[in-house]
Structure formats: structure tokens, C-alpha cells
Amino acid sequence: MTAAPNPLLGVWTLVRWDITYGDGRPPTYPYGPDATGLIMYTHDGAMSACINRAGRPPLSSASVR
């Protein structure tokens, strides 16, 4: 028996991140209205996401340390 292919596998680009409230308040944007990001789902069950504000300056060093 073969498992059905998972349509979520792969890398996805963030389109929008907002918090919508059910009480009529306007939505809020934790990373600004033009946030950027990626989310990745792998065949072995791993998931990774990266989200940031648009226009974020580069890190001050090429090293992650």
C-alpha cells in the first residue's frame, strides 16, 4: 500500500502574517504589513520556518556566532 502524496511538502513563501480578531478590531501585523518569510516541510516530517520584517538590515557579521 502506498501513501498518498502530501501536498504540503516543499518550500512555501509567506504571503501575509496577520492576527485577526473576532471582536471587530482591525488586524495587527506582528512583523509589519510586508513581512517576508519561508516555511519548509520535508518528507521525513521536519518543518522549518523563517519570518522577518521587510527591509531588515543584514547581520553585522558573516558568522552566526
N, CA, C and O atoms as a GROMACS GRO file, in nm:
protein
  260
    1MET      N    1   0.085  -0.118   0.000
    1MET     CA    2   0.000   0.000   0.000
    1MET      C    3   0.089   0.124   0.000
    1MET      O    4   0.183   0.133   0.080
    2THR      N    5   0.062   0.218  -0.087
    2THR     CA    6   0.141   0.340  -0.099
    2THR      C    7   0.065   0.458  -0.038
    2THR      O    8  -0.055   0.475  -0.061
    3ALA      N    9   0.137   0.537   0.039
    3ALA     CA   10   0.074   0.655   0.099
    3ALA      C   11   0.047   0.760  -0.008
    3ALA      O   12   0.123   0.774  -0.104
    4ALA      N   13  -0.060   0.833   0.010
    4ALA     CA   14  -0.093   0.942  -0.082
    4ALA      C   15   0.012   1.052  -0.070
    4ALA      O   16   0.061   1.076   0.041
    5PRO      N   17   0.048   1.118  -0.179
    5PRO     CA   18   0.145   1.228  -0.170
    5PRO      C   19   0.092   1.342  -0.084
    5PRO      O   20  -0.027   1.375  -0.087
    6ASN      N   21   0.182   1.400  -0.009
    6ASN     CA   22   0.143   1.510   0.080
    6ASN      C   23   0.157   1.643   0.005
    6ASN      O   24   0.268   1.678  -0.036
    7PRO      N   25   0.049   1.716  -0.014
    7PRO     CA   26   0.056   1.841  -0.092
    7PRO      C   27   0.130   1.955  -0.020
    7PRO      O   28   0.159   2.057  -0.082
    8LEU      N   29   0.162   1.938   0.109
    8LEU     CA   30   0.233   2.043   0.181
    8LEU      C   31   0.385   2.032   0.170
    8LEU      O   32   0.455   2.127   0.205
    9LEU      N   33   0.437   1.922   0.122
    9LEU     CA   34   0.582   1.905   0.113
    9LEU      C   35   0.642   2.010   0.020
    9LEU      O   36   0.587   2.042  -0.085
   10GLY      N   37   0.756   2.064   0.063
   10GLY     CA   38   0.826   2.163  -0.018
   10GLY      C   39   0.848   2.292   0.060
   10GLY      O   40   0.831   2.297   0.181
   11VAL      N   41   0.885   2.395  -0.013
   11VAL     CA   42   0.914   2.527   0.045
   11VAL      C   43   0.806   2.624   0.001
   11VAL      O   44   0.771   2.630  -0.117
   12TRP      N   45   0.754   2.699   0.096
   12TRP     CA   46   0.645   2.793   0.070
   12TRP      C   47   0.690   2.934   0.109
   12TRP      O   48   0.762   2.951   0.207
   13THR      N   49   0.647   3.032   0.034
   13THR     CA   50   0.678   3.173   0.061
   13THR      C   51   0.562   3.237   0.136
   13THR      O   52   0.446   3.219   0.102
   14LEU      N   53   0.597   3.313   0.239
   14LEU     CA   54   0.496   3.383   0.318
   14LEU      C   55   0.424   3.486   0.230
   14LEU      O   56   0.488   3.565   0.160
   15VAL      N   57   0.293   3.483   0.234
   15VAL     CA   58   0.212   3.580   0.161
   15VAL      C   59   0.169   3.691   0.256
   15VAL      O   60   0.171   3.809   0.219
   16ARG      N   61   0.130   3.654   0.376
   16ARG     CA   62   0.081   3.753   0.472
   16ARG      C   63   0.080   3.692   0.610
   16ARG      O   64   0.049   3.574   0.626
   17TRP      N   65   0.114   3.772   0.712
   17TRP     CA   66   0.102   3.728   0.850
   17TRP      C   67   0.024   3.836   0.923
   17TRP      O   68   0.071   3.949   0.938
   18ASP      N   69  -0.093   3.801   0.967
   18ASP     CA   70  -0.170   3.895   1.048
   18ASP      C   71  -0.241   3.820   1.159
   18ASP      O   72  -0.256   3.698   1.155
   19ILE      N   73  -0.284   3.895   1.258
   19ILE     CA   74  -0.367   3.842   1.365
   19ILE      C   75  -0.504   3.905   1.347
   19ILE      O   76  -0.520   4.027   1.355
   20THR      N   77  -0.602   3.820   1.323
   20THR     CA   78  -0.739   3.865   1.302
   20THR      C   79  -0.818   3.842   1.429
   20THR      O   80  -0.811   3.734   1.488
   21TYR      N   81  -0.894   3.941   1.471
   21TYR     CA   82  -0.972   3.934   1.594
   21TYR      C   83  -1.119   3.917   1.561
   21TYR      O   84  -1.169   3.973   1.463
   22GLY      N   85  -1.189   3.842   1.643
   22GLY     CA   86  -1.330   3.817   1.620
   22GLY      C   87  -1.422   3.925   1.674
   22GLY      O   88  -1.544   3.916   1.658
   23ASP      N   89  -1.365   4.026   1.739
   23ASP     CA   90  -1.448   4.130   1.801
   23ASP      C   91  -1.457   4.258   1.717
   23ASP      O   92  -1.504   4.361   1.765
   24GLY      N   93  -1.412   4.251   1.592
   24GLY     CA   94  -1.425   4.367   1.504
   24GLY      C   95  -1.304   4.458   1.499
   24GLY      O   96  -1.299   4.549   1.415
   25ARG      N   97  -1.205   4.437   1.586
   25ARG     CA   98  -1.083   4.518   1.578
   25ARG      C   99  -1.012   4.493   1.447
   25ARG      O  100  -1.022   4.383   1.392
   26PRO      N  101  -0.941   4.592   1.396
   26PRO     CA  102  -0.865   4.568   1.273
   26PRO      C  103  -0.751   4.469   1.300
   26PRO      O  104  -0.704   4.460   1.413
   27PRO      N  105  -0.707   4.396   1.198
   27PRO     CA  106  -0.597   4.302   1.219
   27PRO      C  107  -0.468   4.374   1.256
   27PRO      O  108  -0.449   4.491   1.223
   28THR      N  109  -0.379   4.302   1.326
   28THR     CA  110  -0.246   4.354   1.356
   28THR      C  111  -0.144   4.270   1.280
   28THR      O  112  -0.171   4.157   1.242
   29TYR      N  113  -0.027   4.328   1.260
   29TYR     CA  114   0.079   4.265   1.181
   29TYR      C  115   0.206   4.258   1.265
   29TYR      O  116   0.280   4.356   1.273
   30PRO      N  117   0.232   4.143   1.330
   30PRO     CA  118   0.348   4.132   1.420
   30PRO      C  119   0.482   4.166   1.356
   30PRO      O  120   0.571   4.217   1.423
   31TYR      N  121   0.497   4.139   1.227
   31TYR     CA  122   0.622   4.168   1.156
   31TYR      C  123   0.604   4.277   1.051
   31TYR      O  124   0.682   4.286   0.956
   32GLY      N  125   0.501   4.357   1.066
   32GLY     CA  126   0.471   4.461   0.970
   32GLY      C  127   0.384   4.407   0.858
   32GLY      O  128   0.375   4.286   0.840
   33PRO      N  129   0.320   4.494   0.782
   33PRO     CA  130   0.229   4.451   0.676
   33PRO      C  131   0.300   4.389   0.556
   33PRO      O  132   0.234   4.328   0.471
   34ASP      N  133   0.430   4.403   0.548
   34ASP     CA  134   0.505   4.349   0.433
   34ASP      C  135   0.612   4.249   0.477
   34ASP      O  136   0.721   4.245   0.420
   35ALA      N  137   0.580   4.169   0.579
   35ALA     CA  138   0.674   4.069   0.629
   35ALA      C  139   0.714   3.973   0.518
   35ALA      O  140   0.639   3.951   0.423
   36THR      N  141   0.833   3.915   0.531
   36THR     CA  142   0.881   3.815   0.437
   36THR      C  143   0.913   3.687   0.513
   36THR      O  144   0.939   3.691   0.634
   37GLY      N  145   0.911   3.575   0.444
   37GLY     CA  146   0.946   3.452   0.511
   37GLY      C  147   0.927   3.330   0.425
   37GLY      O  148   0.869   3.335   0.316
   38LEU      N  149   0.977   3.218   0.477
   38LEU     CA  150   0.967   3.089   0.413
   38LEU      C  151   0.929   2.985   0.518
   38LEU      O  152   0.962   3.001   0.635
   39ILE      N  153   0.861   2.880   0.476
   39ILE     CA  154   0.837   2.764   0.561
   39ILE      C  155   0.864   2.641   0.475
   39ILE      O  156   0.830   2.638   0.357
   40MET      N  157   0.926   2.540   0.536
   40MET     CA  158   0.964   2.421   0.463
   40MET      C  159   0.912   2.297   0.535
   40MET      O  160   0.927   2.284   0.657
   41TYR      N  161   0.851   2.207   0.460
   41TYR     CA  162   0.807   2.077   0.511
   41TYR      C  163   0.880   1.969   0.432
   41TYR      O  164   0.880   1.972   0.309
   42THR      N  165   0.943   1.874   0.503
   42THR     CA  166   1.018   1.768   0.435
   42THR      C  167   0.945   1.635   0.443
   42THR      O  168   0.855   1.617   0.526
   43HIS      N  169   0.984   1.543   0.358
   43HIS     CA  170   0.921   1.412   0.352
   43HIS      C  171   0.937   1.331   0.481
   43HIS      O  172   0.857   1.243   0.509
   44ASP      N  173   1.040   1.362   0.560
   44ASP     CA  174   1.062   1.286   0.683
   44ASP      C  175   0.995   1.350   0.805
   44ASP      O  176   1.019   1.306   0.918
   45GLY      N  177   0.911   1.451   0.784
   45GLY     CA  178   0.834   1.510   0.892
   45GLY      C  179   0.894   1.634   0.955
   45GLY      O  180   0.836   1.688   1.049
   46ALA      N  181   1.007   1.682   0.906
   46ALA     CA  182   1.068   1.803   0.961
   46ALA      C  183   0.998   1.927   0.905
   46ALA      O  184   0.943   1.926   0.796
   47MET      N  185   1.002   2.034   0.983
   47MET     CA  186   0.946   2.162   0.943
   47MET      C  187   1.039   2.271   0.993
   47MET      O  188   1.094   2.262   1.102
   48SER      N  189   1.058   2.374   0.912
   48SER     CA  190   1.141   2.487   0.950
   48SER      C  191   1.077   2.614   0.893
   48SER      O  192   1.025   2.613   0.782
   49ALA      N  193   1.082   2.722   0.971
   49ALA     CA  194   1.024   2.849   0.925
   49ALA      C  195   1.119   2.963   0.959
   49ALA      O  196   1.192   2.959   1.058
   50CYS      N  197   1.116   3.065   0.876
   50CYS     CA  198   1.194   3.186   0.897
   50CYS      C  199   1.107   3.305   0.854
   50CYS      O  200   1.062   3.311   0.740
   51ILE      N  201   1.083   3.397   0.946
   51ILE     CA  202   0.998   3.513   0.919
   51ILE      C  203   1.070   3.637   0.970
   51ILE      O  204   1.130   3.634   1.077
   52ASN      N  205   1.063   3.746   0.894
   52ASN     CA  206   1.123   3.871   0.940
   52ASN      C  207   1.053   3.991   0.877
   52ASN      O  208   0.979   3.979   0.780
   53ARG      N  209   1.081   4.106   0.936
   53ARG     CA  210   1.029   4.231   0.880
   53ARG      C  211   1.096   4.257   0.746
   53ARG      O  212   1.214   4.227   0.728
   54ALA      N  213   1.022   4.313   0.653
   54ALA     CA  214   1.080   4.352   0.524
   54ALA      C  215   1.182   4.463   0.548
   54ALA      O  216   1.164   4.547   0.637
   55GLY      N  217   1.288   4.464   0.470
   55GLY     CA  218   1.388   4.569   0.480
   55GLY      C  219   1.482   4.553   0.598
   55GLY      O  220   1.556   4.646   0.630
   56ARG      N  221   1.480   4.437   0.662
   56ARG     CA  222   1.569   4.415   0.777
   56ARG      C  223   1.713   4.426   0.731
   56ARG      O  224   1.748   4.370   0.627
   57PRO      N  225   1.798   4.498   0.804
   57PRO     CA  226   1.936   4.511   0.762
   57PRO      C  227   2.010   4.376   0.775
   57PRO      O  228   1.972   4.293   0.858
   58PRO      N  229   2.115   4.355   0.695
   58PRO     CA  230   2.192   4.232   0.708
   58PRO      C  231   2.255   4.220   0.846
   58PRO      O  232   2.271   4.320   0.916
   59LEU      N  233   2.290   4.099   0.885
   59LEU     CA  234   2.358   4.080   1.012
   59LEU      C  235   2.491   4.155   1.010
   59LEU      O  236   2.547   4.181   0.903
   60SER      N  237   2.540   4.189   1.126
   60SER     CA  238   2.663   4.269   1.133
   60SER      C  239   2.787   4.189   1.100
   60SER      O  240   2.894   4.246   1.082
   61SER      N  241   2.774   4.057   1.093
   61SER     CA  242   2.889   3.970   1.065
   61SER      C  243   2.843   3.854   0.977
   61SER      O  244   2.727   3.815   0.981
   62ALA      N  245   2.934   3.800   0.901
   62ALA     CA  246   2.900   3.683   0.819
   62ALA      C  247   2.889   3.557   0.903
   62ALA      O  248   2.832   3.458   0.858
   63SER      N  249   2.942   3.559   1.025
   63SER     CA  250   2.939   3.445   1.114
   63SER      C  251   2.810   3.445   1.197
   63SER      O  252   2.764   3.550   1.240
   64VAL      N  253   2.753   3.328   1.218
   64VAL     CA  254   2.635   3.318   1.303
   64VAL      C  255   2.670   3.332   1.451
   64VAL      O  256   2.580   3.345   1.534
   65ARG      N  257   2.797   3.329   1.485
   65ARG     CA  258   2.840   3.344   1.623
   65ARG      C  259   2.852   3.489   1.654
   65ARG      O  260   2.888   3.525   1.766
   0.00000   0.00000   0.00000
